[in-house]
């Protein structure tokens, strides 16, 4: 089973000659603001229909599937979620299980179990409008897990989280990946991807101006150079403290010395 995009295009947003994510693979998508990362994720999730080309799951076009059928294969967490403030935390997680056609009571029990496993049971009973943005983001990630899809897609999953929970989130995603799920993450902070697991297996895809400009393994010794060109900022090389972070000491003269 694999997710495959060929000759896919959204004018002025993203062009994908070919991209395949196989079963149990991990892909991290990075690139400057407005480069087309979220557009690519929406196409891979089947949320948007490409103007040209197609995205398939196991040879079947995503746009030919019903939302229920796609939900069995792909779970997608956008960068910005619009939610009703009248939902309780456990109801939000339970809603993610709609494809199982189970009773509300069973879905709620699954939700409470998952909240407990992710150290969020203390939020049960509270409305989504009453918790912080970081807490909500963590609950949304639990909702993604509750869907039990083959592929998890997350757009900046640690964006609103403090450092402790950024680490926890990526460790959780790493456990899910190592357990067999495919994981696709959009992120500016490639350092966090080092928490996912074997860096020789994590693929890093760089996008700029709507084009796929490089693909390397997270363990590649020259990845920091590719990131530097992509973001027009120097990055710390492997083997040094803060590897793959922006080198702030060189930020001012980057363009003069690249």
N, C-alpha and C positions, 0 to 999 in steps of 0.2 A: 504494500500500500504506500502511495506517495502522493504528495501535492506537487503539481507540475504546472508552471506557467510558460507559455511559448508565444512569442511575437505579440506580447500584450502591450497595449498602449492606452494611456489616458492623456489626450492632448494638453500640453503645458504643465503636466503633473508628473508622469512617470512613463518610462519605456523599458520593457523587460524583454530582451531577445530570448532568454531561456533561464529558468530557475527551477530547480527541483529540490524538495525537502522530503527525504525518505523517512520511513518508519523509524522512530527512535533517534532522530537526529536533532541537533541543537543549532540554531542559527541566530546570531545577534546582528541586527541591522543598525548601522550608525550613519551619521551624516549631518551637515549643517541644517539649521532651521530652514524650512521651506524646500528641502531637497527632494521630497516625495516619499519619505519613510512611511508616514501614516497612510498615504494613498496606496502604497504597495501593500501594506498590511490589510487594508480594507478590500483590495482586490483578491488577495490570497484567502481572505475569510469568506469571500462570496457576498460581502455586503454591497460592494459596488460592481457594476457590470462594465467590463472593458469596452472601449470604443472599437478596438481591434484585437484579434487573438482570443485566447481562452485560457482559463485556469481549470484544471481538472483534478479530481480526487479519484485515484484508481481508475483512470481513463474516462471517468464520467464528468461532464461539465458541471461546475458548481452552480451556474445560473439555471440549470435544468432541475435542480433539487429544490424541494420545499424547505422552508426554514427548519421544520422538524427533522428532515433528513440531514441537513447540514449540521444541526446541533449534535447529532450523534458522532460526527467526525471532528468538528472544529468548535472550539470555545474561544471567544474573542473578547478582550477587554480593551475598550478604547481609552484614549488619553483623558478624555473628559466624558463623564457619565451624567446623564440627566435622569434623576430619580424622584419619585414621589416621596415627600417627607412624611407621608402617613404610614409608610411601611416600617415594621419593626425589623431589627437586624436579622433575626432568624427567619422572618418571612421573606426577606430579600434573598437569603441563601436558598431557602426552600423553592423559590420561584425558578431558580436555575435548573431545577430537576423536572421541569415541565414535560420533557420528552419521555419520561418514564411512566406517565399516566398513573401515578400512584396517588393514594389518598392524601389529603392535606395533613392528616395526622402523621402518616409515615414520612412525608417530605419534611415536616417540621422536626421529627426525631432525627432524621439524617442531618439536618441543618445544625441542630444542637450538638450532635456528636462531632461534627466537623469544627464547629466553633470551639469546642473543648480541646480538640487536637491541635488547634492553632492558637491556643491561649487567648481566646476572645470570648469565652463563655460569659465573662462579666458584663458584656455588652448586650446580652440577650434581654429582650423586653424593651429596649430603648428604641426610639424612632431614629431613622437614618438622618433626620434633620437635627438631631440632638447630639450627634457625635462629631468629633473633629474630622477634618479632611484626611488626615493620616490614618485615623481609625477606620474611616469609610473605605479608604483604598485597601486596607488589609482585609476588610469584610468582602469587598468585591473580588479579591483574589481567592478567598475561600469559596465564593460563589462559582468561580471558574472551575475550581477543583470539584465542586458538587456536581457539575455537569457531566463529568466522567467521559470527556471527549478524547479522541486519539491525539489531537493536536491542540496545544495551548498557544494562543497568540496574545501578547501583552504589549501595549503601547506605553512606554515609560512607566513600568509598574512601580518603581521606587521613587517616583518624582516628588511625592508629597510626604515622604517618610523621613523620620530622623535616622541618623547613622545606624543605630542599633537595629532598627526594623528594616532598613535597607539590606543589611547583612542577612537578617532572618529571612526576608523575602527571597533573596537570591539562593540562599541555602535550601529553602523549601522547593523552589523551582528546580534546583539541581537534583533534589531527591526524586521529584516526579520524573524528571528526564532519565535519571539512572534506572528508574523503575520501568521504563519502556515507553513513556509518552514523548512525542515530538514537541519541542518547545521553540517558539519563534518570538524573539524579544526585540523591540525597538528601544534603543538607549543611547544617550550621549556618553555615558560613563562606562567605558569598556572595562575599566578596572573591576567593576562588580561582577563581570562575567567570569572572573577567575574563581569565584565562589561556587560556580555551577558544577564543576567537576573536572575531568581530564581535559586540559587545555589543548591537547593534540586532537581532540574530537570536536571541539567547539568551533564552528565556522563563523567568521566575521565578514559581513558584507558592507562595503562602503558605497554610499550613494551621494551624488552631487549633481545639482541642476537636472534632476529627473533621470539621471543615467546611472547604471551600475558601473562603478569605476574600478573596484577591486574586490576580490574574495580571497581571504587568507585564513589559516588556522590561528586561533588565539595564541598558540605557542610559537608562531613564526617570529624569528629573531628580528626581522625588519618591519614587523607590524607597526611599531611606533613611528617609523618613517612614513608609512602610508597614511596613518592617522594625522601626522603633521601636515602633509600635503592636503588631505581632505578638509581639515579644519583651519588651515593656515595658522597654525600655532605649533610650537615645539612640544613634543611629548617626551617623557622620561623613558629611556631605554630599559630593556630587561636587565635584571641583576642589580638595579639601583633602588633605593627606597622610593616608594611612590611610582613604581613601574607602571607605564601606560597612562599616567596622569599628565595633565598639562604642566610643562616646565615653566613655572611662573617667573623664574629668574631670567629666562630668555624671551619672555613674551614681548618685551618692548622692541627688541631688535630682530625678531623672527624674519620679517620680510627682507631685511637687509642682508641676512646671513644664510638664507635657505639655500 
